[in-house]
């Protein structure tokens, strides 16, 4: 090899050309067809073309000559059909040198350029020959067939990929979805996993390449493509998919529901059960929101010597849902009912939760009743748990009850007892905040409405205290009878909390001191409620743990003894708590998404705010009408104080990202700067 020669070397799966500028001991200095100069190991040079260029000419001229050589080699290469050559040599176990293959194919007059053409094809197409040292060995017929089959598969995959990319780009441009190309299911599945954060390592490189070709850089872009492809809706709650929340009931559960609905369409025969008490003569009533359709509690009150007998009647769901039947299995997987702004994902099918179990007024319904005798000071004299049958006399709403206290003696007396019960709890350390609710609802037509509703009205006090009373007495019943149960407890705060009633700034300051409610098979005090032991059994239609409590009570009351052991209770706790954690996240994200979507229409407007906290360069501000906390950065000219009422301008909102940007719009009129 000497300077000026045109040589060939391997560049990936192709043959690159260069001319030799300088020859060293073990390296050569080369200039390529693109004019790039570099050193290259001499033993890696594959072949010589036979051409020699005069180095004294300009580099541009030399590059031009290289390109001309390239054209000659490419023209010769176009004549090479390796399959023809392979058919002549197949069956031979010997290898053939490049010179032999070139001579056999082009004839004895072949040149270095013919040799380069043959080499280029061999490098590019490894179907028919495999290289071993300097020789090329014909593959067997079986090997060639398998390689061609794999190549056909890969070619189809690449064609499908190209169609997929074109389809995706058209969707992103806003074009019609059209007929999805082959392979779209797998691609859309990878996109879904990417958006949900569940993508596999194996799919990573392929997914990254697809996203790059589509011009997608983040999950929002991928989500948008899935929406345009019709996989998800614009308002999809992704956490439902991420946590695999069951949305549809299984076939067996629905069949079981139909049997139960047929069996209990008329519940009057339940009065014949020997251990079920007939309480249908009591004047019972339910108090719920107007849109509540799964009603699981009712209340009654009677005057007795020295006080009152209060009845807290809870739907006897355990009568209809038997342990381990198909409905129970579905309910166990769900754990609870999810209430979202745009939908409700029920723990139990409609036929049970809305019909036979729901305490609909005017019908006889199975119930589990806690009958409590209270003296006039609301002190518990005695109580009794019983399976019962009730007939709800009237359905009331919170709002209607608040307007009836002045005219209804029964409601007035229940409220008086409730207020006394609350005072007793506060005296034993309970803290009562009554934080308002911001209800967000999405109508079937897509209209979103938002309403701030109080939780501190007299009707709310009445209902909450009656449920707390029933739950704490049931907890005491479990303890007294040494029966395994699911207890709810709350450790006391690190510092004393003496807040009663809702005041935003004060609540913001103390809320971090309040410990999370825990669930345990061991009874411990519930500091927030101010009671020594507490269970929840007042919502068996909506919470599986409540249903389990009912089932345990039912089993004992019928003389069969506890149906759950301590280990069974622990297993139920573990499963339902996982469901509860997932449900809390799903509900929280859904609430924020729809609230921000509602507020997005108000961008540019100002809303009232309250300064909850002041930090080094920003404030935590509550948007009062929506109980939404946002960050505002300080203005350089002055500072607000905690508790100041201000105006907040909505600047930018992205519901899908959960993002809201606000600006300070000044103090509320009447407050000086």
SULURFEN-V425189 format. One record per residue. N is the residue number from 1. SS is DSSP state (H for helix, E for strand, L for the rest). OMEGA is omega in whole degrees, 0 to 359 (* if undefined). D_FIRST is the distance of its C-alpha to the first C-alpha in whole Angstrom. Layout:
BEGIN
N_SS_OMEGA_D_FIRST, N_SS_OMEGA_D_FIRST
END
This chain:
BEGIN
1_L_180_0, 2_L_181_4, 3_L_179_7, 4_L_181_9, 5_E_174_7, 6_E_184_10, 7_E_176_9, 8_E_176_12, 9_E_184_13, 10_E_174_17, 11_E_187_20, 12_L_181_23, 13_L_182_24, 14_E_177_21, 15_E_178_18, 16_E_180_17, 17_E_177_15, 18_E_172_13, 19_E_186_11, 20_E_178_8, 21_E_185_11, 22_E_180_10, 23_E_178_8, 24_L_183_10, 25_L_180_11, 26_L_179_12, 27_E_175_11, 28_E_177_9, 29_E_186_12, 30_E_169_12, 31_E_185_15, 32_E_179_16, 33_L_179_19, 34_L_177_22, 35_L_180_20, 36_L_181_20, 37_E_180_17, 38_E_177_17, 39_E_185_15, 40_E_179_13, 41_E_183_13, 42_H_183_9, 43_H_177_11, 44_H_175_12, 45_E_187_10, 46_E_186_12, 47_E_175_10, 48_E_182_8, 49_E_185_11, 50_E_179_11, 51_E_176_12, 52_E_181_10, 53_L_178_13, 54_L_186_15, 55_L_182_15, 56_L_180_18, 57_L_180_20, 58_L_181_21, 59_H_179_20, 60_H_178_23, 61_H_180_21, 62_H_177_18, 63_H_178_19, 64_H_178_21, 65_H_177_19, 66_H_180_17, 67_H_177_21, 68_H_177_21, 69_H_177_18, 70_H_181_19, 71_H_179_23, 72_H_181_21, 73_H_180_20, 74_H_177_23, 75_H_178_25, 76_H_181_24, 77_H_179_24, 78_L_181_28, 79_L_186_28, 80_L_173_27, 81_L_187_30, 82_H_180_29, 83_H_178_33, 84_H_179_33, 85_H_180_30, 86_H_180_31, 87_H_178_35, 88_H_190_33, 89_H_184_32, 90_L_182_34, 91_L_179_36, 92_L_178_33, 93_L_179_32, 94_L_175_29, 95_L_181_26, 96_E_177_23, 97_E_181_20, 98_H_181_18, 99_H_180_18, 100_H_180_21, 101_H_180_23, 102_H_180_21, 103_H_179_22, 104_H_185_26, 105_H_185_26, 106_H_182_25, 107_L_185_25, 108_L_181_23, 109_L_183_22, 110_L_183_20, 111_L_176_17, 112_H_179_14, 113_H_174_16, 114_H_180_19, 115_H_178_16, 116_H_179_16, 117_H_179_20, 118_H_181_21, 119_H_180_19, 120_H_179_20, 121_H_180_24, 122_H_178_23, 123_H_185_22, 124_H_186_25, 125_L_182_28, 126_L_183_28, 127_L_193_32, 128_L_182_31, 129_E_172_28, 130_E_184_27, 131_E_174_24, 132_E_187_24, 133_L_178_21, 134_L_185_18, 135_E_178_21, 136_E_185_24, 137_E_178_27, 138_E_176_30, 139_L_177_33, 140_L_179_36, 141_H_179_39, 142_H_179_41, 143_H_180_38, 144_H_180_37, 145_H_181_40, 146_H_179_40, 147_H_180_37, 148_H_177_38, 149_H_179_42, 150_H_180_40, 151_H_179_38, 152_H_178_41, 153_H_181_43, 154_H_178_41, 155_H_178_40, 156_H_179_44, 157_H_180_44, 158_H_177_42, 159_H_178_44, 160_H_180_47, 161_H_179_45, 162_H_178_45, 163_H_180_48, 164_H_179_50, 165_H_180_48, 166_H_179_49, 167_H_180_53, 168_H_179_53, 169_H_179_52, 170_H_177_55, 171_H_181_57, 172_H_176_56, 173_L_180_56, 174_L_180_60, 175_L_179_60, 176_L_182_62, 177_L_180_60, 178_L_179_60, 179_L_179_59, 180_L_181_57, 181_L_176_54, 182_L_178_53, 183_L_184_52, 184_H_182_54, 185_H_180_56, 186_H_180_53, 187_H_180_52, 188_H_176_56, 189_H_177_56, 190_H_179_53, 191_H_179_54, 192_H_179_58, 193_H_179_56, 194_H_181_54, 195_H_182_58, 196_H_181_60, 197_L_182_57, 198_L_184_57, 199_L_181_53, 200_L_178_51, 201_H_182_48, 202_H_181_47, 203_H_187_47, 204_H_183_46, 205_H_180_43, 206_H_180_44, 207_H_180_47, 208_H_180_45, 209_H_179_43, 210_H_179_46, 211_H_180_47, 212_H_181_45, 213_H_179_44, 214_H_181_48, 215_L_180_48, 216_L_185_50, 217_L_183_50, 218_L_184_53, 219_H_180_56, 220_H_177_58, 221_H_178_56, 222_H_177_55, 223_H_180_59, 224_H_179_60, 225_H_179_57, 226_H_176_59, 227_H_181_63, 228_H_179_61, 229_L_179_60, 230_L_180_64, 231_L_179_63, 232_L_174_65, 233_L_179_68, 234_L_185_67, 235_L_183_70, 236_L_173_68, 237_L_188_69, 238_H_181_66, 239_H_175_67, 240_H_178_69, 241_H_184_66, 242_H_181_65, 243_L_177_67, 244_L_178_68, 245_L_179_72, 246_L_181_73, 247_L_182_75, 248_L_177_76, 249_L_179_79, 250_L_182_78, 251_H_182_80, 252_H_179_82, 253_H_180_83, 254_H_176_84, 255_H_177_86, 256_H_177_87, 257_H_182_88, 258_H_179_90, 259_H_181_92, 260_H_180_93, 261_H_179_94, 262_H_183_96, 263_H_186_98, 264_L_178_99, 265_L_174_99, 266_L_185_103, 267_L_178_103, 268_H_177_107, 269_H_178_107, 270_H_179_105, 271_H_180_109, 272_H_178_110, 273_L_188_107, 274_L_183_109, 275_L_181_107, 276_E_184_107, 277_E_179_109, 278_E_178_111, 279_L_184_110, 280_L_180_110, 281_L_179_113, 282_L_173_112, 283_L_181_111, 284_E_180_107, 285_E_177_105, 286_E_178_101, 287_E_183_99, 288_E_169_96, 289_L_182_94, 290_L_184_95, 291_L_178_92, 292_L_180_92, 293_L_174_92, 294_L_189_91, 295_L_186_94, 296_L_177_95, 297_E_177_98, 298_E_185_101, 299_E_173_104, 300_E_177_108, 301_E_177_111, 302_E_172_114, 303_E_176_117, 304_E_179_118, 305_L_177_121, 306_L_180_120, 307_E_188_116, 308_E_171_114, 309_E_180_112, 310_E_176_108, 311_E_172_106, 312_E_189_103, 313_E_183_102, 314_E_180_98, 315_E_183_97, 316_L_184_97, 317_H_181_93, 318_H_175_93, 319_H_187_96, 320_L_183_94, 321_L_183_90, 322_L_181_90, 323_L_175_88, 324_L_172_85, 325_L_187_86, 326_H_179_83, 327_H_180_84, 328_H_180_84, 329_H_177_81, 330_H_180_80, 331_H_180_82, 332_H_179_80, 333_H_182_77, 334_H_176_78, 335_L_183_80, 336_E_175_81, 337_L_177_82, 338_E_178_80, 339_E_181_81, 340_E_182_79, 341_L_185_79, 342_L_182_78, 343_E_173_79, 344_E_178_81, 345_E_191_79, 346_L_175_82, 347_L_181_82, 348_L_179_85, 349_L_184_85, 350_H_185_87, 351_H_179_90, 352_H_187_91, 353_H_185_90, 354_H_185_91, 355_H_191_94, 356_H_180_96, 357_L_183_95, 358_L_184_95, 359_L_181_99, 360_L_182_100, 361_L_176_103, 362_L_182_106, 363_L_174_104, 364_E_181_105, 365_E_175_102, 366_E_181_101, 367_E_168_101, 368_E_188_100, 369_E_171_103, 370_E_181_104, 371_E_188_107, 372_E_173_108, 373_E_181_111, 374_E_172_111, 375_E_185_114, 376_L_176_115, 377_L_178_113, 378_L_174_110, 379_L_183_110, 380_E_177_109, 381_E_178_112, 382_E_176_110, 383_E_182_108, 384_E_172_107, 385_E_178_104, 386_E_169_105, 387_E_188_103, 388_E_168_105, 389_E_182_106, 390_E_171_106, 391_E_181_107, 392_E_183_105, 393_E_182_108, 394_E_175_106, 395_E_181_102, 396_E_175_102, 397_E_177_99, 398_H_183_99, 399_H_181_100, 400_H_180_103, 401_H_179_104, 402_H_178_104, 403_L_184_106, 404_L_185_109, 405_L_183_109, 406_L_184_112, 407_L_182_114, 408_L_182_113, 409_H_182_115, 410_H_178_112, 411_H_180_109, 412_H_181_111, 413_H_177_112, 414_H_179_108, 415_H_180_107, 416_H_178_109, 417_H_180_108, 418_H_180_104, 419_H_177_105, 420_H_177_107, 421_H_179_104, 422_H_179_101, 423_H_177_104, 424_H_181_104, 425_H_179_100, 426_H_179_99, 427_H_179_102, 428_L_172_100, 429_L_180_97, 430_L_171_95, 431_L_186_93, 432_E_184_94, 433_L_182_92, 434_L_178_92, 435_L_179_89, 436_L_174_89, 437_E_167_87, 438_E_182_85, 439_E_178_85, 440_E_181_82, 441_E_177_83, 442_E_179_81, 443_L_178_83, 444_L_179_82, 445_L_179_81, 446_L_179_79, 447_L_180_81, 448_E_173_81, 449_E_183_84, 450_E_180_84, 451_E_175_87, 452_E_184_88, 453_E_181_91, 454_L_174_93, 455_L_185_93, 456_L_178_96, 457_L_181_99, 458_H_181_102, 459_H_177_101, 460_H_178_97, 461_H_181_99, 462_H_184_102, 463_H_184_99, 464_H_181_97, 465_H_177_99, 466_H_180_101, 467_H_178_97, 468_H_179_97, 469_H_181_100, 470_H_184_100, 471_H_181_96, 472_H_178_98, 473_H_176_101, 474_H_176_98, 475_H_179_96, 476_H_178_100, 477_H_177_101, 478_H_181_97, 479_H_182_98, 480_H_183_102, 481_L_177_101, 482_L_182_98, 483_L_178_96, 484_L_182_92, 485_L_177_91, 486_L_182_88, 487_E_172_89, 488_E_184_88, 489_E_178_88, 490_E_179_87, 491_L_180_87, 492_L_179_89, 493_L_181_87, 494_L_177_86, 495_L_180_88, 496_L_177_92, 497_L_183_91, 498_L_183_95, 499_L_175_94, 500_E_184_96, 501_L_186_95, 502_L_171_92, 503_L_193_91, 504_H_184_87, 505_H_180_87, 506_H_180_89, 507_H_178_87, 508_H_183_83, 509_H_188_84, 510_H_190_86, 511_H_180_83, 512_H_178_81, 513_H_185_83, 514_L_182_84, 515_L_178_83, 516_L_173_81, 517_L_180_84, 518_E_178_83, 519_E_184_84, 520_E_173_85, 521_L_179_87, 522_L_182_89, 523_L_174_91, 524_L_182_91, 525_L_173_92, 526_E_188_91, 527_L_182_92, 528_L_179_91, 529_L_178_94, 530_L_181_96, 531_E_187_97, 532_L_180_96, 533_L_187_95, 534_L_169_93, 535_L_173_92, 536_L_178_91, 537_L_188_93, 538_L_180_94, 539_L_183_91, 540_L_176_90, 541_L_190_89, 542_L_184_86, 543_E_182_85, 544_H_179_85, 545_H_177_86, 546_H_178_89, 547_H_178_89, 548_H_177_89, 549_H_178_92, 550_H_182_94, 551_H_178_93, 552_H_179_94, 553_H_182_97, 554_H_183_98, 555_H_180_97, 556_H_182_100, 557_H_179_102, 558_L_176_103, 559_L_182_103, 560_L_184_100, 561_L_182_99, 562_L_177_95, 563_L_179_92, 564_L_173_90, 565_L_177_89, 566_H_178_88, 567_H_177_84, 568_H_180_85, 569_H_179_85, 570_H_179_82, 571_H_179_80, 572_H_179_82, 573_H_182_81, 574_H_183_77, 575_H_184_77, 576_H_178_79, 577_H_175_78, 578_H_178_74, 579_H_180_75, 580_H_179_77, 581_H_178_74, 582_H_181_72, 583_H_180_75, 584_H_179_76, 585_H_180_72, 586_H_182_72, 587_H_180_76, 588_H_180_75, 589_H_180_72, 590_H_179_74, 591_H_181_76, 592_H_181_74, 593_H_184_72, 594_H_176_75, 595_H_179_77, 596_H_177_74, 597_H_176_74, 598_H_182_77, 599_H_181_77, 600_H_178_74, 601_L_183_76, 602_L_179_78, 603_L_184_75, 604_L_180_76, 605_L_177_80, 606_E_179_81, 607_E_180_83, 608_E_179_85, 609_E_179_83, 610_E_180_85, 611_E_180_83, 612_E_185_82, 613_E_178_80, 614_E_180_79, 615_L_187_76, 616_L_182_74, 617_L_183_73, 618_E_177_74, 619_E_165_77, 620_E_185_77, 621_E_175_79, 622_E_170_81, 623_E_196_81, 624_L_185_85, 625_L_185_86, 626_L_182_82, 627_L_181_82, 628_E_180_79, 629_E_180_77, 630_E_177_75, 631_E_174_73, 632_E_178_74, 633_E_187_73, 634_L_171_75, 635_L_186_76, 636_L_188_76, 637_L_179_80, 638_L_179_81, 639_L_174_81, 640_L_174_83, 641_L_176_85, 642_L_182_85, 643_L_178_88, 644_L_173_87, 645_E_184_87, 646_E_173_85, 647_E_183_83, 648_E_178_80, 649_E_177_78, 650_E_187_75, 651_E_184_72, 652_E_181_69, 653_E_176_70, 654_E_185_67, 655_H_184_69, 656_H_177_66, 657_H_183_64, 658_L_190_68, 659_E_173_67, 660_E_179_70, 661_E_183_70, 662_E_174_73, 663_E_175_75, 664_E_179_78, 665_E_174_80, 666_E_180_83, 667_E_171_86, 668_L_183_89, 669_L_181_91, 670_L_176_94, 671_L_182_92, 672_L_177_91, 673_L_*_88
END
